[in-house]
């Protein structure tokens, strides 16, 4: 019985070894390692250990029968090796689960197994992101919940409204071109390489917005990105025909933030394809913009009341209006994944401009094989 696993395995730690140990109980274990180029493409950073070092270490683990550096690129960089190996089983942990991987295994007749991230007996839970700690970038990410696109003047000058965002701790290293505002976060890293300064969050957000959108830039990055990164907790910002909002309101009530963390899940898709044009074939009308702002109002009210059904409905409502205005946010491959989940959850959306990245789900109960998130708290 042959078993295949794939991953980066940068900064090899006990969590990786525990994963290999459990995966090897299903058969002879073969490991495909992401190349330095693939990690650079997906994560937007250099590796800590080179592909040669990572291969050396992985092959030295007693649970591994053989290992190699995958020849492909992107999320499915292992396709050629998977076909050549023809394993009986492909094993991932919850953080590594993706509908694209599951579908590939289905097509090839390979059993797909998702493991819980459980440390070996007596050992602490480990992840590469947590181990990197303060020696690398600990800047937050941004997740938008409703009202996205209203931060663009060509919408809000027709009808003003709120956008709702959350600032997320980097407990997961989200992929580039994923709707998590990685481009704005990369700009922030040039100002603050490791973490945000201890200054007023709204001031930091405005500094970042001005820095990223230097004079002469062709496309202006919306203010919701810099606000979502710099302003902790849950936040909404009101746009009225300008790039910078007239008002910013934030919530740091622990009850609300914990409630959100317990009901929002994320499933990994794939990075937005290069060259995607979201401003082609648009349907921006006054009625659609009003519908978008109304959905954001419904979303905020539902969160304040901690009404999970209304929250899920409003998130989906906002997303559907976005798709109506910008149809290229969703295409057949993405819709197939949405269809797998939409009848078992209360709400769903793609973060940011969509067209890939992650599928965000609102659910009253845990979603199997989906990631949770951690909202950044305000500690003045």
N, C-alpha and C positions, 0 to 999 in steps of 0.2 A: 504494500500500500504506500503510495507516494503522496506527500503533503507539501504544499507550496505556501510560502508567506513572502510578502514584499514590504519594503519600507526604507526609510533613510538610515536609521540606526546611528545617527550622529550623537556623539557623547554617550557611548554605550553604557548602560546602567542596569541595575538589578531588575527593573521592570521589563526590559527587553529580554533578559535571560529567563525570567519567569514566563514570559510569553512563549519563548522558544520551547521551554520545558513542557508547557501544557500542549502546545501545538504538536510536539513530537509524540505525544501519547496517541495521536491519530494515525501515525505511520512514519516512514522515513522522511526527515525534514530537509527541504531544499529552500534556500533563501535567495531572493532577488533584491539587490541593493540599488537604490536610486543613485544615479551618477551625480557628480558635483554640478554638472550643467543642469540637470533636472531640478535639483534643489534650488539652484539659483533662479531658475525660471518660475518655480511654484512659490518659493518663500521670499524671493527678492533679497537674498543674503548669501554670503559665502558660508561654506561648512566649517565647523570647528575642526573636524578630522577629514582628511581627504578620502576619496573613494578607495584608494589603495590601502590606507590605514583601516578604514571601516571593514573592508573585505578581509583583511588579515585577522582582525579581532573576531568577526562573526564566524569565520571558518575555524577558529580556535575553540569555539564553544562545543562542548561534548554532545549537546543535543542536535547539532547541525551536521547532516551528512555531507552536504556540499553547498556552496554559495558562489555567487557571481555578481557582477555589476550589470544591471539591465541595459540593453542596447537602445531602447526607445526613449521617449521623452513624455513629459506631462503626467497626468494622473494615472494613465495606463501604460507606463513605460515598459512594463513587463510582458506585453502581449506576445511578442515573438518567442520569448523564453517559455511562456506558459504553454503555448501550442507545441513547442518542441519537447518539453518535459512531459506533457500530457498527464498531469497528476490526477489522483482520484479526488483530492480535496484541496480547497483553497481556504486558508484560515486568516481571519483579520480580528483585531480587537474593536471595541465599540468606536474609538476615535478614528479607526481606519476604515470603517464601513462606508460604502458608497453604493447607491443603486446601480451605477455604471459597472462596478466590479461584479455585483450580483447578477446583472443581466448578461455580462460576458461569460460568467461561469455557466449560466443556464444554457446559453448558446452552444457551449463546448461540452456540455454534459458533465461538468465538474461540480461536486457537492460544495456548497458555500456555507462556511461555519463562522459565526461571530462569537468571540469570547468576551467575557467581562474582564475589565482591567483589575485584576486581583493580585496583590504582591504575594510572594512566597511566604511561608509561615515564619513569623517573627521579624519580618522585614517591613520597612515603611513603604508606602506607595510612592513610586517615582515616575517622573515624566521629564523629557528633555527640556521642555519649556520651563518647568519649575527649577531644574538644576542650573540652567543658564543664569537665573537670578539677576542680581544687580550688575553683573559683568557685561550684560548685553542690554539691548533696548527693552525697556519695560513700559513703553508708552501704551496707552489704551487704544482700543479699536472703537468704531462707531457702528451701532445697529439702529436703523430707522424702523419705526413701527407703523407710521401712517402719515399721510400728507406729503410724502416725498415728491419732489419736482416743484412744489410751490415756492421753493427758495430761488427759483429762476424768475427773473422779472417778466419774461414773456408770458408767464402764467399769472403771477400775483398782481401785475398791473391791470389785468382784466378783472380779477376778483381776489382780494386778499385772504389770507388764512394761515393756519398753524401747521408746522411740521413737528413731529414727535420723534425724539431720538433717545438712545441710552448710551452711556459710556461703559465699555466692557474692559475688565481686567484681561491681560494677555495670558490666560491659563491655557489657551490653544493658540498656536501660531497659524493664524488664518492665511489662506492662500492669496496670492496676488490676483488682481482682476476678479475679485470675488464679491464685490458689493459691500465690503466691510471698510471702505474708505482707506485702503492701503496706500493709494497714491498720496493722499493728504498726510497720512501717517509717515510716509517716507520723507515728505517735505519737513514735517515736524522733527524728524531725526537729525536734520541738518542744523536746526536751531538748538535742539535739546537731545543729544545723542542717547541718553540713558533713561531719563524720566522727566516729567513735567516739573518746572520750578514751583516753589511754594508762593504763588502769587494769585490774585483774584482770577478764577477760571475764565470769566467772560473776557477779561483783558488778554489772557493768553490766547483765547479763541480768535479774537480780533487780530492779534499779532500774527498768528498762523495764517489766517485768511489773507492778510495783506502780503505776507511773505510768499505764499504759494502763488498768488495771482499778481505777479509782477507786471509792470506796465508793458504793453505790447503782446501779452499772452492772447492767443486766438480764442481759446475756450476757457471761460471762467468757472472754476470749481465752486460749487455752491457752498454757502456759509454753513449749511447743516452738517457738513463734514467736519470742519474745524470745531464747531460747537459740540458736536457729538463726541469728539475725541477729548476736548479740553474741559468740558463742563460735566462734573460727575453726576451720578444718579440718573434719574429720569428727567427729561427736559423737553419743553416745547418752546418754539420760537415763531413769532408772528411776522409774516412778510407782506409788504404792501407796495409792490412795484419797484423795490430796490434789492440789491444783492445782500445787504446786511439787514437783519430783522429790526423792527421797531421795538419789540419786547422779547425778553427771554425769561421764562419761568422754569424753576427746577424744583423737584421733589426729592427729598432725602429721607422720607419716612421709612423706617426699617420694615414696618409691616407691609408696605406696598412693594418695596424692592424685593423682599423675600418672596412675596406672593408672585411677582413676575418671574423670578428665578425658578420657581416651582412649576410654572406653567408654559414656559417657552423652551422649545427644543430646536436643534438644528441638524440637518442632514447634508453631508457633503455631496455636491454635484461635480462640477468641473469648472475651471477658469473660463471667464467670458472669452469667446473666440476672438483672436486678433482681427482687427478691421471691422468689428461690429459697429454698424451705424444706427444708433438709437433715435436719431433725429430725422430718419428717412421714413416716409409714409406715415406721418403723424396725423392725429385727429384731435387737435387741441381746439376745443370750443368752449364758450362761456358756460354752457350747461355741464360739461364734463369737469371743468375747474371747480364749479360750485359743488358738484358731487364729491370731488376729492376733499375739499375743505370740510364739508359736512361729515364725511367719514372720519376725518381726523378729530373733529369735535366729539363724535360718538365714541371714538377710541379713548380719548382722554377721560370722558365722563365714566366709561366702563372701568377704567383703571382706578380712578378715584373711589369708585364704589366697590372695587374688587369683585366685579360681576364677570365671571369667566366666560359665560355664554355670550354676553354682549361684547366683550373684548375680542373674542375670536371672530365674531360676525363683523365687527368694525375693521379689524385688520384685513380680512378677506375683501370687504367692501372697498377699502382704500386701494388694495392691490388690483382689483378688477377694473377700477377706474383708470389706474395707471396703465394697464394693458390696453384699455380702450383708446387712450391717448397716444401710447407709444407701443404699438403692436410687436415691435422687434424685441421687446423685453422677454417674450416667451415664444418658443418654437416647439415643434412636435416632440423632440427628444425630452425637453423639459416638461411638457404637458403630460407625457407618459409617466414621469415620476410623480407629478402632482396628483395624477389620477390614482396612484397607489395609496396615497395617504388621505385625500380630501374627505372621504366618507368616514374615516375613523378619528378625525381630529375636529376641533371647533373653529380653526382658522389657519390660514397659510399665506405666505408671501415670499418673494425673492427680495433680498436686501439690496439697497442702492438702486442701480440702473438695471439690475437683472441680467438676463441673457446667459446665466450660469452662476457659479459661485456656490451658494448654499440655499437650501429650502428651509425657511423658518416656519415652525409649526406651533400653534397654540393648542394645548391639550389639557384636559382636567386630570388625566392619568399619564404616567410615564409612557413615552413612545419608544418601543423596542429599537435598540441599535442607534439611537439618536444622541447627540451631544447636548449637555446642558451648558449654561453660561454663568458668568459671575459679573454682576454689575459693580462698577467702581463706586465706592462710598466716598463721602466728603468728610475729610478729617482736617478741619481748619487748625 
